Amino acid sequence: MSDVIVGAALVRAGKLLAQQRAWPERHAGQWELPGGRVEPGESDVDALARECLEELDVAVSVGGRVGEDVPLGSAKVLRIYAAELTSPGDEPRAVEHSAVRWLGLEDLDDLEWLPADRVLLPALRALLAGS
């Protein structure tokens, strides 16, 4: 059984939230979707809600899957879910990262994404185009 890393395709007003890594050093400065590891006994949805609260200091409602699972080495997969802010007026902040940024369709190719997140850009474009 693979470890699951969940990520949030958090969309507000047609824009996607990305966060910039502060660590580890080899990934510092690269961009990713918010999220993290699903802990034992935790559902994907519960893990994603917890991670967004920890990393962004916001509550989210988790929706359906976005794209396919992305293999991360031999024993992990990245699984992305659509998400929305529970309170649309809340403003995510970079608790554990260097920065957060809302991106429009035209901005997605401007960032240096982590390789696994870059694989998901077509699915993220489709999500934004439909929002």
N, C-alpha and C positions, 0 to 999 in steps of 0.2 A: 504494500500500500504506500502510495506517495504522500509526502507532506504537502499540504495545500497552502499556498500563499494567496490571499484574496486581495483584490484591488478594487477601488471605487472609481467608476467613470462618473464623477460628480458633475452634473450639468445644471447651470442656472442661466436663464435668459440666453440660451443658445451658445453658451461658452462652457468649456471643460476646464476643471481645476487640475493643475499639475503642481508638483512640489519638487524643489531642488535639494538633492542629497548634500548633507554636510559631511558624512562619513559612510563607509570606510574611505580612506584616502584615495583608493583607486577609482571610486565612484563619486567622490566629492565634485560638485558642480554639475553632475548629470541630473536629468529630470525623470520623474516617474509619477505614476498615479498613487494616491494615498492607499495605504493598506498594510497588511502584514500576515503573519503566520496564524493559522487556525490552531488553537490550543486543543489538547485532548478533551473530548466531551462537549466541544463547542461546535455549533453549526457555522456554516460559511457566513450566513446573514448576521448572526450574533458577533462573530469575529470581526466582520467588516464594520459594524456599528461601533464596537469597542475601539478598533484601531482609529477610526475617524475622530472619535472623542479624544483619544490619547494624542494623536498626531496633529489634529486641526482644531481641537477644542470646540467642535460642533456636533450636534446630533443629526443623523441622516436616516432617511427611509430608503431601504434597499429594494431595488426592483429586479428585473430579469437579467439573465446572462448577456454579456457582450463578447462576441468572438468565441474562439475555441480555447481550450486549455493550452498554455504555452509551457513546454518542458523546460525546467530549470535544472540542468545537470541530471544525475541519474535517479534522484529520489524525491524531486520536488516538482510541482506544477504551479503555474500562475493562472488564477481564475478571476476574471473581471466581471463585475456586476454594475449595472446602471444604479445611480443613487441620486437623491435630491436632498437638499437641506430640509430638515423638519420645520424650521422657522426660516422662511426665505430671506428675512432681514439679517440673519446671523452672518458674520464675516469670518471665514476660516482664517486661522493664523498659523504661522510656521512655528510649532512647538518644538519639534525634533529635527527640523530641516532648516536650510539657509533661507528659503523663500517659498512663497506660493504665488501662483499666477493664473488668472483666468485667460483661456486661449480660445479664439475663434477658429473656424475652419482654416482661415488663411495663415494662422500662426503655428499650426501643428508641426510643420517642417522646419521651423526656425530654431528649435531647441535641440540640444544634444541629449537624446533620450537614452535611458538604459536599454541595452539590446532587447531584452524581453518585452519592454513596453513598446519599442519601435515596431516589433512584429505586429502589434495590435493596432497600429495607426489606421489601416483600412477600415477596421470595425469601428474605431472611434470616429472616423470621418463620417461613416454611415449613420452612427448615432447622432452626431451633431447635425447632419443634414436633415434628419427627421425630427429634430427638436423644435 
